[in-house]
Amino acid sequence: MTTPTSIEPTQLPATIRAYLAARAVGDAEAAVRTFADDAIVVDEGRTFRGTAEVLDFLCTAGAEFTYTTEIVGAERVDDHHWVAHVRLEGDFPGGVAELAFRFAVVDDLVTELLIAP
């Protein structure tokens, strides 16, 4: 297994930065354009397959809350795998959460996104 290397968030691939920027402003349409047609997203034990399910996830996940996001760290695992550490603050239970967004990127599109604490 490859040991991740800490990097500056600005060194994340453009596709990942575009996804995170779109999510930060609530633009699900822009966010889903960063995904491959057969992409998989896993969040809170649920799996979403393909851009239609991913778009539904992007439109509904956390929609009942108001929150801000900040990228607080990043890692490069290998040429196709990256991790963005994101801090959320808002009116959800607990008010603060730090999540790891684990991306697989192929041909400048997200093929897999795993979101975990």
C-alpha positions in Angstrom: 0.0 0.0 0.0 1.2 3.5 -0.9 1.8 5.9 2.0 -0.1 9.2 1.4 2.0 12.3 1.1 0.7 15.6 2.6 0.3 18.3 0.0 -1.2 21.8 -0.1 -4.9 21.8 -1.0 -4.0 23.9 -4.1 -2.0 20.8 -5.3 -5.2 18.7 -5.6 -6.2 17.9 -9.2 -8.3 20.6 -10.8 -11.3 18.2 -11.0 -11.2 17.7 -7.2 -10.8 21.5 -6.6 -13.8 22.1 -8.9 -15.9 19.6 -7.1 -15.1 21.0 -3.7 -15.7 24.6 -4.9 -19.1 23.7 -6.4 -20.1 21.9 -3.2 -19.1 24.8 -1.1 -21.6 27.1 -3.0 -24.3 24.4 -3.3 -24.0 24.0 -7.1 -24.9 20.3 -7.5 -25.0 20.6 -11.3 -21.4 21.9 -11.5 -20.3 19.3 -8.9 -21.8 16.3 -10.8 -20.0 17.4 -14.0 -16.8 16.4 -12.3 -17.9 12.7 -12.2 -17.5 9.9 -14.7 -20.8 8.5 -16.0 -20.3 5.3 -13.9 -18.9 7.0 -10.8 -19.6 5.7 -7.3 -20.1 7.8 -4.1 -20.3 6.3 -0.7 -21.5 8.4 2.2 -22.9 7.3 5.6 -23.1 3.7 4.5 -25.1 4.4 1.4 -23.8 3.9 -2.2 -24.8 6.0 -5.1 -23.9 4.7 -8.6 -23.9 6.7 -11.8 -24.4 10.4 -12.3 -28.2 10.4 -11.8 -27.8 8.9 -8.3 -24.8 11.0 -7.6 -26.8 14.2 -8.6 -29.6 13.1 -6.3 -27.1 12.6 -3.5 -25.6 16.1 -4.2 -29.0 17.7 -4.1 -30.1 16.1 -0.9 -27.1 15.4 1.3 -27.1 18.0 4.1 -29.8 20.1 2.4 -31.6 20.5 5.7 -28.7 22.3 7.2 -26.7 25.5 6.7 -23.0 25.1 6.9 -19.6 26.3 5.7 -16.7 24.2 4.4 -13.0 24.7 4.6 -10.3 22.4 3.2 -7.9 21.9 6.1 -5.5 19.4 4.5 -4.8 17.2 1.5 -2.9 14.1 0.6 -1.7 12.4 -2.6 -1.9 8.7 -2.3 -0.8 7.9 -5.9 -1.5 9.1 -9.4 -5.2 8.4 -9.2 -6.1 8.6 -5.5 -6.3 11.8 -3.4 -7.7 12.8 0.0 -9.2 16.2 0.9 -9.7 16.8 4.6 -12.7 19.2 5.0 -14.0 20.9 8.1 -17.8 21.7 8.2 -19.3 24.1 10.6 -23.0 24.8 10.8 -26.4 24.2 12.4 -26.2 20.4 12.1 -26.0 18.2 15.3 -22.6 18.8 16.9 -22.0 21.9 14.8 -18.5 20.9 13.6 -17.3 17.9 11.7 -14.1 17.0 9.9 -14.5 14.6 7.0 -12.1 12.8 4.7 -13.1 12.9 1.0 -11.2 10.1 -0.7 -11.2 10.5 -4.4 -10.3 8.3 -7.3 -9.7 10.3 -10.5 -9.2 8.8 -14.0 -9.0 10.9 -17.2 -9.8 14.1 -15.2 -13.1 12.7 -13.8 -14.0 11.4 -10.4 -14.7 7.7 -10.6 -15.1 7.1 -6.9 -15.7 9.3 -3.8 -15.7 7.9 -0.3 -16.7 10.3 2.5 -15.9 9.3 6.0 -15.1 10.9 9.4 
